[in-house]
Amino acid sequence: MPCTTILAGKKATADGSTLIARNEDYGHAFNPKRFIVVTPDKQPKDYQSVTSKCKVDLPDNPMRYTAVPELESTMKTMGWWGEAGINAANVAMSATETSTTNSRILGVDPMNKKGIGEEDFVTIVLPYIHSAREGVKLLGQYLEKYGTYESNGVAFSDKDEVWYMETIGGHHWAAQRIPDDCYIAAPNWFSITDFDFASDDTMASADLEEMIEKYHLDIDHSGNPYNLRHIFGSHDDSDYEYNIPRQWYIQKLFNPSDVHEPDDPNLPFIKKPEHLLTIEDFKYALSSRYQHTKYDPYGLQGTNADRHAFRPIGFQRNQELSILQIRNDVPKEIAGVQWLAFGPNTFNGIAPYYTNVLDTPSVYRDTKEHFDIKNMYWLTQAIATIVDEHPFRYSASVEELKQQTLAAGRHILLETDAEAEKLTGEELQKKLHNANEQTAKAAYDAAMKCFGDCVETGALQIKLNY
């Protein structure tokens, strides 16, 4: 159960944007991804899940949206897995953070093997919603109608609100709005804690509180507000190695003065950061491996056991990272930006792409099933394979890649923002498309330079170099 999620409200970020982000991880090394725009004519009308064969009745009025789905060659066997995107109404969705549960709730509400799941969520929800709240409500309706076969966390945002939603058993759910001046970090376990059913900033399936009371699920005997993590989450030994430390490290980065232990199961769900958060903060956190602690697998502190005690956030099974930004300091036509990185995040750079476009750059769109150095996905995998063996040898090249990709992307974004404010319609979309192409070229060139530098540096260390 991979993936790590970070969300932040508009008063918790440096530029007043809402931010939702998630590493999409996978169960083994490679699961090639592509970045596309789904226009209304390409949205499926008769939708059926490949995994569960569940047929979903979709509305007739889809909007354009971005997505990071499976390759066309694998969609027939795996399904869509849209994962993350922003629609034409500037609503963002990230799905899903695979979550955990326990036997008490599964005894009450078992999973439905014929329901919907991560494969389906973005495709059946994002094209049809005009606000984050509307996204929570629509997915909630689908969960109650069709059920689900897995536990998941889902994020929604618009220019004003950020919501985190968690599925509960086979047919139930709860969602909480993140306060504007706060953030959350969610690893692969049930995350919501203090949940007030009477609040305007929470939503849940209609009978959820009644179910808690009827089946004696409130193990804290607290009543409203309830600690949903204690009620619906897992309490497994593996959580202390696999999940809790990731939440601890992100909170350590954003709240360095608030000291907790890395295996504290009662870490707060919502926190106010000690500094305003940036794209750079999100990228560093979602690429991290416990740097400057004894738990860093590449570090020199601690013992070998320490360095392999906890599952890091940035690791080899990262497939893509989307930071979905809805900006409040620019016109709505250019407000949606999907910051994107492919492959293991410890070894890549992230770049910004306007979402008010009709197509995406080919180096991200046309990913091949097998290795092709012309694709960003495979180029990052090649860099990771070289660097992992001797991380300190290549660290300067990787750090340059990260900084140059971000800097170039930010520069193009700022220049384009100023020029785009004067444009409308097709002329505007063409401008944004060209900016995305320019950004993609800069990102690819930076990655190729890093790759070349690593080859040149490594060649001098080959054992046959006499």
C-alpha positions, 0 to 999 in steps of 0.5 A: 500500500504505497502513496503519500498525500499532503494538502494545504489551505490557501492561508497556509501557502506563500502565494495564497494557492490551495495545494493538494499533492500525492505521490502515486506509488506502485507495488513493484518497480515499473508502472509507466504513466502518461500525462493527458488532457481528456476532452469531453468527446474522449470521456467514456459514456458507458463506463465499466470498471475493468477490475470489478466490472461495475457499471456506473451511470455517468452524467451527460455533461463532462468537462475537460480535465487533466489526468495521469492514467495508465498507458493505452496499451494496458488500459484494457487489462488494468483500467483508467487509473486517472489518479490526479487532475484539474478540470475546466472549472478549476477543481482539482482531485487526487485519488487515491491514498490507499488506506487501512481499516480494521475487522470491527468495521468490516464486520459491520460493513464488508467490502463490496468486490463488485464496487468501485475503487481507485481505478475509477474515482477520477474518471467518474467524478472529476469531469462533473464537479464545480467545487471541492464540496460537490466532489465529496458529495458526488463520490459519496453518492457513488460509494453508497450506491455501488460500494467499494472493494478497498479503503481509500483517501481522496483529496479535492480542492478549488480556489477556496477549499481543500477537503480530505475524504476517506472511505469506510467499509464497503459503503460508508465515508467521511470527509473534512475540510482542511482549515485555510491556515493548516495542512495535513500529511496522510500516509497509508492509514486512516487519518481523520481524527477529531470529527464533528458531525455537527460542523459545516466543515465535515460531511459523511454518509447519512447513517455513519454516526448512528452506525458508530453508536449502534455497533459500539465502535467508539472505543474512546467513549468520547462521543461527538467529536469522534476520533475516526482514526481510532474507530475505523483505522488499523492498529497493526504493528506494520503501521509503526514502520510503514505509515506513522514515520512518514507523517512524522517526518513531514510534520517535522519539516513543517513544524520543526519545533513540535517534537514527536517520536517517529512511531507516535500513533497519535500524531495530529491529523491537522496542523498549522505550519510554522512557515508558509508552504511552497511548491518547493516544500511539497516537492522536498517532503514528497521526495524525502527519505528522512534526511538529517536523521539516523533513518536516512537509507543513504545517510551516515548516522546510526546503524544499518538497522536504523537506516532501514527501520522505516519506509521512506516517502521518496523511493524507487516505487514512486511512479508520478507526483502531481502537485495540484495548484489552484491560484488566487492571484491570477485570472481564473483562466490561468489559475489551474497548474499541475506540477508534475514529476515522473519516476522516483522523486528522490532523483527527479525535478518537478515542472508546472503545466497549465491545465487550460489546454487541449493537449500535453507535451509529448515527452509526458504524453507518449510514454512507452511500455518499455524503456525509451530515453525520449520519455520523461518517465524512463529518463528518470528511471535511468537516472535513479538506477545510476545514482542509487549505487553511489548517491554522494558521488552524483548528489551535485548533479541531482540537486542541480536537476531539481533546482534548474527544473523548478527555476525554469518552470517558475520563470516560464510560468511568470512570463506567461502569466503576464502575457496571458492576461491580455488573451482569451479563447483559442489564442489564450489556450495556444499561449498556454500550450506553447508555454507547456511545451517550453517548460517540458523542453526545459525539464527534459533538457535538465534531466538529460544533462543530469543523466549525461553528467552521471554517465561521465562522472561514473565512467571514471570510476569503472573498475576496468579504468586502468 
